[in-house]
Amino acid sequence: MSKILLLEDDISLVDGLKHSLKKNGFEAEIVRTVSEALNSIKDIRKYDLLILDVTLPDGTGFDVCEAVRRQSQQVPIIFLTASDEEVNIIRGLDSGGDDYITKPFRLGELCSRIRALLRRAGASNTGSTTLIECGDVTIDLLGSRALLNGKNLELTSAEYRLLCLLARNANRVVTREIILSELWDKAGNFVDNNTLSVYVRRLREKVEADPSHPKHLITVRGFGYQWKGAAI
């Protein structure tokens, strides 16, 4: 049974969420404040996924997400937000979130998104290859981290998965459809093309010396993206 840390201060919502998650095979640990969540993530490896409400009495879910990513942990994170405004979506992605769902939401949809993220997280930890070297980027699959010229890259979970996919297919064009299918769900329902463009732009800013004139992460207009670099 996958263990989920749920940060939510709405007691009426928590009861329904906990019951629904249990019915779907997930064990949920409930915290109601940012302070409690920060204490829980000291042992972050015991959780398979985090669900974080954005607005809490003592801070935001973004604060918790950023604290997790500072530990270089790639555990999947879903934000619960009362607003679907672009500024909040971008803030969530920038802080290291993998997905968001806007209240009110259907519990079935939330569980589907949880399962999709857990499948992708599991897939990223399998396979015999533990190190990918592509140009000046090295990906340590066991450590779930990437390095640029030997220096650790501060990547969100989604950015890390995107980099892995492109590096594994170095010098080949990967279509947007394939990226959406591989990194999100098989039908590409949960992340649209605009959100994918945000991920690509943020990743490019971290791996390119001049993001305006990229040498590695290349846009192939009308098709998708290509990672240029000698794969070893």
C-alpha positions as a printed NumPy array, in Angstrom:
array([[  0.   ,   0.   ,   0.   ],
       [  1.498,   3.324,  -1.11 ],
       [  1.881,   5.869,   1.673],
       [  0.774,   9.45 ,   1.063],
       [  1.37 ,  12.553,   3.151],
       [ -1.717,  14.773,   2.92 ],
       [ -1.413,  18.407,   4.002],
       [ -4.918,  19.861,   4.286],
       [ -6.549,  21.999,   6.997],
       [-10.179,  21.59 ,   5.892],
       [-11.441,  18.89 ,   8.283],
       [-14.582,  18.16 ,   6.229],
       [-12.467,  17.582,   3.116],
       [ -9.869,  15.521,   4.985],
       [-12.393,  12.923,   6.154],
       [-13.676,  12.291,   2.632],
       [-10.191,  12.264,   1.146],
       [ -8.798,   9.815,   3.674],
       [-11.726,   7.433,   3.171],
       [-11.495,   7.612,  -0.631],
       [ -7.722,   7.136,  -0.646],
       [ -8.003,   4.076,   1.581],
       [-10.66 ,   2.569,  -0.706],
       [ -8.267,   3.022,  -3.611],
       [ -5.391,   1.311,  -1.835],
       [ -3.496,   4.304,  -0.44 ],
       [ -2.488,   4.887,   3.162],
       [ -2.793,   8.582,   4.053],
       [ -1.016,  10.369,   6.892],
       [ -2.768,  13.661,   7.65 ],
       [ -1.099,  16.917,   8.706],
       [ -2.96 ,  20.217,   8.966],
       [ -0.221,  22.851,   9.134],
       [  2.983,  23.675,   7.31 ],
       [  4.85 ,  23.222,  10.586],
       [  3.545,  19.664,  10.992],
       [  4.358,  18.878,   7.368],
       [  7.926,  20.151,   7.677],
       [  8.388,  17.927,  10.71 ],
       [  7.001,  14.905,   8.814],
       [  9.252,  15.333,   5.776],
       [ 12.343,  14.955,   7.941],
       [ 11.747,  11.277,   7.163],
       [ 10.659,  11.9  ,   3.572],
       [ 11.679,   8.46 ,   2.282],
       [  8.728,   6.79 ,   3.994],
       [  6.296,   8.576,   1.664],
       [  5.543,   7.577,  -1.907],
       [  3.705,  10.804,  -2.779],
       [  2.702,  14.138,  -1.223],
       [ -0.593,  15.981,  -1.617],
       [ -0.254,  19.597,  -0.494],
       [ -2.953,  22.187,  -0.062],
       [ -1.689,  25.571,  -1.224],
       [ -3.152,  27.863,   1.442],
       [ -2.578,  26.982,   5.105],
       [ -2.843,  29.016,   8.33 ],
       [  0.938,  29.162,   8.792],
       [  2.195,  29.257,   5.215],
       [  1.703,  27.53 ,   1.867],
       [  2.15 ,  24.114,   0.334],
       [  4.811,  25.71 ,  -1.864],
       [  6.983,  26.121,   1.245],
       [  6.778,  22.392,   1.968],
       [  7.454,  21.448,  -1.652],
       [ 10.542,  23.659,  -1.796],
       [ 11.815,  22.135,   1.453],
       [ 11.459,  18.642,  -0.052],
       [ 13.278,  19.577,  -3.239],
       [ 16.107,  21.16 ,  -1.255],
       [ 16.728,  17.641,   0.043],
       [ 17.133,  16.57 ,  -3.618],
       [ 14.171,  14.236,  -3.183],
       [ 12.106,  13.427,  -6.277],
       [  8.983,  12.133,  -4.49 ],
       [  5.911,  13.056,  -6.6  ],
       [  3.937,  16.09 ,  -5.375],
       [  0.369,  17.142,  -6.202],
       [ -0.98 ,  20.552,  -5.215],
       [ -4.579,  21.16 ,  -4.145],
       [ -5.541,  24.69 ,  -5.101],
       [ -8.72 ,  26.755,  -4.93 ],
       [ -7.581,  28.719,  -7.959],
       [ -6.576,  27.716, -11.469],
       [ -4.97 ,  31.068, -12.216],
       [ -1.808,  30.716, -14.287],
       [  0.347,  32.491, -11.685],
       [ -0.494,  29.822,  -9.096],
       [  0.09 ,  27.   , -11.558],
       [  3.493,  28.391, -12.544],
       [  4.42 ,  28.933,  -8.882],
       [  3.566,  25.321,  -8.137],
       [  5.65 ,  24.004, -11.04 ],
       [  8.554,  26.279, -10.182],
       [  8.599,  25.12 ,  -6.58 ],
       [  8.93 ,  21.513,  -7.732],
       [  5.362,  20.24 ,  -8.049],
       [  4.433,  17.539, -10.536],
       [  0.714,  18.163, -10.871],
       [ -2.117,  20.254,  -9.484],
       [ -5.861,  19.804,  -9.136],
       [ -8.359,  22.603,  -8.621],
       [-11.03 ,  22.489,  -5.919],
       [-13.719,  21.294,  -6.108],
       [-12.478,  18.116,  -7.733],
       [-13.699,  14.577,  -8.306],
       [-12.044,  12.072,  -5.984],
       [-11.816,   9.588,  -8.824],
       [ -9.779,  12.035, -10.878],
       [ -7.425,  12.683,  -7.969],
       [ -6.838,   8.947,  -7.506],
       [ -6.18 ,   8.545, -11.232],
       [ -3.564,  11.266, -11.098],
       [ -1.97 ,   9.678,  -8.031],
       [ -1.701,   6.318,  -9.786],
       [ -0.218,   7.928, -12.904],
       [  2.46 ,   9.734, -10.881],
       [  3.302,   6.606,  -8.898],
       [  3.653,   4.57 , -12.111],
       [  6.035,   7.114, -13.559],
       [  8.033,   7.335, -10.333],
       [  8.351,   3.54 , -10.282],
       [  9.413,   3.396, -13.918],
       [ 12.147,   5.968, -13.353],
       [ 13.719,   3.724, -10.707],
       [ 13.859,   0.556, -12.82 ],
       [ 16.247,  -0.746, -15.435],
       [ 19.825,  -1.956, -15.394],
       [ 21.413,   1.379, -16.395],
       [ 22.212,   3.526, -13.391],
       [ 24.135,   6.32 , -15.099],
       [ 23.403,   8.292, -18.256],
       [ 26.096,  10.545, -19.661],
       [ 25.062,  12.855, -22.457],
       [ 27.427,  15.646, -23.382],
       [ 28.198,  17.67 , -20.26 ],
       [ 25.167,  16.317, -18.381],
       [ 25.337,  13.215, -16.181],
       [ 22.186,  11.595, -14.806],
       [ 22.505,   9.411, -11.711],
       [ 19.379,   7.233, -11.833],
       [ 19.998,   5.588,  -8.462],
       [ 20.467,   8.957,  -6.799],
       [ 17.619,  10.577,  -8.79 ],
       [ 19.821,  13.55 ,  -9.604],
       [ 21.485,  15.229, -12.553],
       [ 24.801,  17.048, -12.788],
       [ 26.03 ,  19.658, -15.236],
       [ 29.819,  19.664, -15.583],
       [ 29.987,  17.835, -12.254],
       [ 27.753,  20.291, -10.394],
       [ 24.371,  19.211,  -9.032],
       [ 21.377,  20.581, -10.951],
       [ 18.428,  21.743,  -8.856],
       [ 15.623,  20.171, -10.885],
       [ 11.973,  19.634, -10.127],
       [ 10.68 ,  16.086, -10.415],
       [  9.034,  16.816, -13.764],
       [ 12.16 ,  18.528, -15.117],
       [ 14.246,  15.54 , -14.045],
       [ 11.945,  13.068, -15.803],
       [ 11.894,  15.206, -18.939],
       [ 15.686,  15.388, -18.968],
       [ 15.94 ,  11.598, -18.549],
       [ 13.579,  10.98 , -21.457],
       [ 15.411,  13.348, -23.792],
       [ 18.881,  12.134, -22.77 ],
       [ 17.908,   8.492, -23.335],
       [ 16.913,   9.526, -26.854],
       [ 19.902,  11.804, -27.48 ],
       [ 20.122,  13.185, -31.025],
       [ 16.645,  11.871, -31.853],
       [ 13.523,  14.013, -32.073],
       [ 11.008,  13.2  , -29.335],
       [  7.53 ,  14.379, -30.255],
       [  5.382,  16.385, -27.865],
       [  2.83 ,  13.566, -27.969],
       [  5.408,  11.006, -26.84 ],
       [  6.633,  13.302, -24.072],
       [  3.103,  13.891, -22.78 ],
       [  2.355,  10.165, -22.967],
       [  5.556,   9.07 , -21.241],
       [  5.748,  11.731, -18.548],
       [  2.1  ,  12.115, -17.701],
       [ -0.703,   9.646, -18.427],
       [ -1.082,   7.536, -21.554],
       [ -3.767,   9.809, -22.994],
       [ -1.946,  13.027, -22.098],
       [ -4.991,  14.247, -20.19 ],
       [ -3.387,  15.978, -17.24 ],
       [ -0.766,  18.232, -18.806],
       [ -1.416,  20.348, -21.88 ],
       [  1.02 ,  21.693, -24.439],
       [  1.315,  25.061, -22.717],
       [  2.367,  23.45 , -19.435],
       [  4.9  ,  21.267, -21.268],
       [  6.368,  24.441, -22.779],
       [  6.822,  25.806, -19.259],
       [  8.728,  22.675, -18.196],
       [ 10.961,  22.888, -21.27 ],
       [ 11.697,  26.572, -20.715],
       [ 12.595,  26.031, -17.049],
       [ 14.818,  23.049, -17.859],
       [ 16.534,  24.993, -20.622],
       [ 17.286,  27.825, -18.196],
       [ 19.091,  25.341, -15.948],
       [ 21.11 ,  23.356, -18.481],
       [ 21.968,  25.931, -21.14 ],
       [ 24.705,  28.546, -20.87 ],
       [ 22.538,  30.802, -23.06 ],
       [ 18.877,  29.668, -22.895],
       [ 17.983,  32.032, -25.769],
       [ 20.404,  30.153, -28.025],
       [ 20.275,  26.554, -26.758],
       [ 22.908,  24.046, -27.821],
       [ 21.446,  20.979, -26.106],
       [ 17.671,  21.214, -25.638],
       [ 16.502,  22.058, -29.144],
       [ 12.948,  22.795, -30.268],
       [ 12.069,  21.041, -33.518],
       [  9.121,  23.142, -34.64 ],
       [  6.032,  21.21 , -35.525],
       [  7.39 ,  17.998, -33.999],
       [  8.841,  18.215, -30.494],
       [ 12.259,  18.403, -28.857],
       [ 15.728,  16.988, -29.306],
       [ 18.678,  16.666, -26.94 ],
       [ 21.887,  17.259, -28.861],
       [ 25.026,  15.796, -27.346],
       [ 27.172,  12.716, -27.564],
       [ 25.516,   9.921, -25.629],
       [ 27.959,   7.633, -23.835]])
